[in-house]
Amino acid sequence: MIVAGRQTAFVFLIVTIALFYIFLEMARRGRKIPIRTFPAIAAIPEAIGRCAEMGKPLLYTSGYAMETLSNPDQGPQTLASISILSHVARLAVRAGVKLYYFTCIRDSLPLVEETLRTAYLEEGKPEEFDPLQINYQAGQSPYLNAVLGFMQRERPASNILMGGFYYESVVMGEGGNTIGAMQIAGTANTHQMPFLIATCDYCLIAEELYAASANITQDPWILGCLRGEDVMKLVILAILVVGFVISFAGVPFLIDILKR
């Protein structure tokens, strides 16, 4: 028996699950699910080309993200960032650009190392991979200091900041600006978006980070979930608009239904 006052919520839950299932099946069966091109992702070849032209390295980091993949809010951002890293790494290897990855997320290290190793292998240069390209520092402040120190010593031509950032976002963004680096960023942490938007040339905002990751990997599960979520948002928006119009007209039946 459904508790009174939760009937509408139950219906929305069933509709959401149905939409997710439908689009997951469509993606698994090879149905093309288009995702728009994001300027931040389209600018990655330019950033890598800049490094190649100037003979300087590329810096990539995934943010503090509470130092773990198990955090329900920050972990998915780190995984999305690592998916983007695989794309960036392949382009960097192809262009002969040295990529340096900085992190304080201990349980992401095996995944990051395998991602970079695979990129070099796929581009036919496995012997060029160096595990020392991955720099791990335990703790938010040591990690931030390591990134800033690298910026000042090596002067990377481009910085890519993708993941769950906290206060380090504005410090890294300004640090990159002081050395004249091209910067591409992305985070789903709303409290850090203004700082990355202000200090970086391109930025993925909120769920664009996950959408960009799905577009790169073409993972049917992620693509299906994204499309199902988008359709559900449109349904809710349509209900809000219709509800506002009919309530303004003095017909409260939709509001009465939603209260059930």
C-alpha positions in Angstrom: 0.0 0.0 0.0 1.3 3.5 -1.0 1.4 6.0 1.9 -1.0 8.9 1.4 0.7 11.9 0.0 3.4 9.9 -1.8 1.4 8.5 -4.7 2.6 11.1 -7.2 6.2 10.6 -6.1 5.8 6.9 -6.7 4.5 7.5 -10.2 7.4 9.7 -11.0 9.8 7.1 -9.7 8.2 4.4 -12.0 8.3 6.8 -15.0 12.0 7.6 -14.3 13.0 4.0 -14.0 11.1 3.2 -17.3 12.8 6.0 -19.1 16.2 4.9 -17.9 15.5 1.4 -19.0 14.2 2.3 -22.4 17.2 4.5 -23.3 19.7 2.0 -21.8 18.3 -0.7 -24.1 18.4 1.7 -27.0 22.1 2.5 -26.4 23.0 -1.2 -25.8 21.4 -2.1 -29.1 23.6 0.4 -31.0 21.0 3.3 -31.3 22.9 6.5 -31.7 22.3 8.9 -28.8 23.7 12.3 -29.8 25.4 14.6 -27.3 26.3 18.1 -28.4 30.0 19.1 -28.7 31.3 21.1 -25.8 33.6 24.0 -26.5 35.9 22.9 -23.6 36.3 19.4 -25.1 36.8 20.8 -28.6 39.5 23.1 -27.3 41.6 20.2 -26.0 43.5 19.6 -29.3 44.3 23.3 -29.3 45.7 23.1 -25.8 47.9 20.1 -26.6 49.0 21.7 -29.9 50.1 24.8 -27.9 52.2 22.6 -25.7 53.8 20.9 -28.7 54.6 24.3 -30.4 56.1 25.7 -27.3 57.9 22.5 -26.3 56.4 22.5 -22.8 54.5 19.9 -20.8 50.7 19.6 -20.2 49.4 19.5 -16.6 46.3 17.5 -15.8 44.6 17.3 -12.4 41.3 16.0 -11.0 41.0 18.1 -7.9 40.8 17.3 -4.2 37.4 15.4 -4.4 37.6 14.5 -0.7 40.6 12.3 -1.5 38.6 9.2 -2.3 36.5 7.6 -5.1 34.0 6.3 -2.5 32.5 9.7 -1.9 29.0 9.7 -3.5 29.3 13.3 -4.7 33.0 13.6 -5.6 33.8 10.0 -6.8 31.7 10.2 -10.0 33.4 13.4 -10.9 36.9 11.8 -10.6 35.8 8.9 -12.7 34.4 11.2 -15.4 37.7 13.2 -15.2 39.7 10.0 -15.7 37.6 9.1 -18.8 38.4 12.5 -20.2 42.1 11.9 -19.2 42.2 8.9 -21.5 41.2 11.1 -24.5 43.7 13.8 -23.5 46.5 11.3 -23.0 46.1 9.8 -26.5 46.2 13.2 -28.1 49.2 14.2 -26.1 51.1 11.0 -26.9 50.3 11.5 -30.6 51.6 15.0 -30.5 54.7 14.1 -28.5 53.6 16.2 -25.5 54.6 15.1 -22.0 51.6 14.9 -19.7 51.9 15.2 -16.0 49.0 14.1 -13.7 48.6 15.4 -10.1 46.3 13.9 -7.5 45.7 13.4 -3.9 43.1 10.7 -4.4 44.9 7.5 -3.3 42.4 4.9 -4.6 42.4 6.4 -8.1 46.1 5.8 -8.7 45.9 2.3 -10.2 43.1 3.5 -12.6 45.1 6.6 -13.6 48.3 4.6 -14.2 46.5 2.0 -16.3 44.7 4.8 -18.3 48.0 6.5 -19.1 49.8 3.2 -19.8 47.0 2.2 -22.2 47.1 5.5 -24.0 50.8 5.1 -24.8 50.2 1.5 -25.8 47.4 2.4 -28.2 49.5 5.0 -29.8 52.4 2.6 -30.3 54.8 4.2 -27.8 54.6 2.0 -24.7 58.3 2.6 -23.9 57.7 6.3 -23.5 55.4 5.9 -20.5 57.0 6.9 -17.2 55.1 6.2 -13.9 56.8 9.3 -12.5 54.4 11.4 -14.7 51.9 10.6 -12.0 52.4 12.8 -8.9 50.6 11.8 -5.7 50.5 14.0 -2.6 48.5 13.0 0.5 46.3 15.9 1.7 44.7 18.9 0.1 47.4 21.5 0.9 50.4 19.4 0.0 48.7 18.4 -3.3 48.0 22.1 -4.1 51.5 23.1 -3.3 52.8 20.4 -5.6 50.7 21.6 -8.5 51.8 25.3 -7.9 55.4 24.3 -7.6 55.2 22.4 -10.9 53.6 25.3 -12.6 56.5 27.6 -11.5 59.3 25.2 -12.3 58.1 23.6 -15.6 55.8 26.4 -16.9 53.3 24.1 -18.6 51.8 25.7 -21.7 48.3 24.3 -20.9 46.5 23.2 -17.8 43.4 20.9 -17.6 41.5 20.9 -14.3 38.7 18.4 -14.4 36.9 16.9 -11.3 35.8 17.6 -7.8 37.5 20.9 -6.8 37.3 22.8 -3.6 39.3 25.9 -2.5 42.3 24.8 -4.6 40.4 25.7 -7.8 40.9 29.5 -7.5 44.5 29.1 -6.4 45.3 26.8 -9.3 43.4 28.9 -11.8 45.3 32.1 -10.7 48.5 30.1 -10.6 48.0 29.1 -14.2 47.2 32.6 -15.2 50.5 33.9 -13.8 52.5 31.7 -16.1 50.3 32.4 -19.1 48.9 28.9 -19.5 45.9 28.1 -21.6 43.4 26.5 -19.1 40.4 24.1 -19.5 38.3 23.2 -16.5 35.2 21.4 -15.4 33.5 20.6 -12.2 30.0 19.7 -10.8 30.7 21.4 -7.5 28.5 24.5 -7.8 30.5 26.3 -5.1 33.7 26.3 -7.2 32.2 27.0 -10.7 32.5 30.8 -10.5 36.3 30.5 -9.7 37.0 28.2 -12.6 34.8 30.2 -15.0 36.7 33.4 -14.0 40.2 31.9 -14.3 40.0 29.5 -17.2 39.6 29.8 -20.9 37.0 27.1 -21.2 34.8 25.4 -18.6 32.5 22.4 -18.3 29.6 23.4 -16.0 27.9 21.0 -13.7 26.5 17.9 -15.5 28.4 18.8 -18.6 31.4 17.1 -17.0 29.5 13.8 -17.1 28.0 14.4 -20.5 31.5 15.1 -21.9 32.8 11.9 -20.4 30.0 9.9 -21.9 30.5 11.5 -25.3 34.2 10.5 -25.2 33.8 7.0 -23.9 30.5 6.3 -25.8 29.6 4.0 -22.8 25.9 2.9 -23.5 25.1 2.8 -19.8 26.1 6.4 -19.3 24.6 7.6 -22.5 21.3 5.9 -21.7 21.1 7.3 -18.2 21.9 10.8 -19.5 19.2 10.7 -22.1 16.7 9.3 -19.6 17.6 12.1 -17.2 17.2 14.7 -19.8 13.8 13.5 -20.9 12.6 13.3 -17.3 13.7 16.9 -16.8 11.6 18.0 -19.8 8.6 16.1 -18.4 8.9 17.9 -15.1 9.4 21.2 -16.8 6.3 20.7 -18.9 4.3 19.8 -15.8 5.5 23.0 -14.0 4.6 25.2 -17.0 1.2 23.6 -17.4 0.5 23.8 -13.7 1.5 27.4 -13.5 -0.8 28.3 -16.5 -3.9 26.5 -15.2 -3.4 27.6 -11.6 -3.2 31.2 -12.9 -6.5 30.5 -14.7 -8.0 29.4 -11.4 -8.1 25.6 -12.2 -6.3 23.8 -9.3 -6.9 20.2 -10.4 -3.2 19.6 -11.4 -2.0 20.9 -8.0 -4.6 18.6 -6.3 -3.2 15.6 -8.2 0.4 16.4 -7.3 -0.5 16.6 -3.6 -1.7 13.0 -3.6 
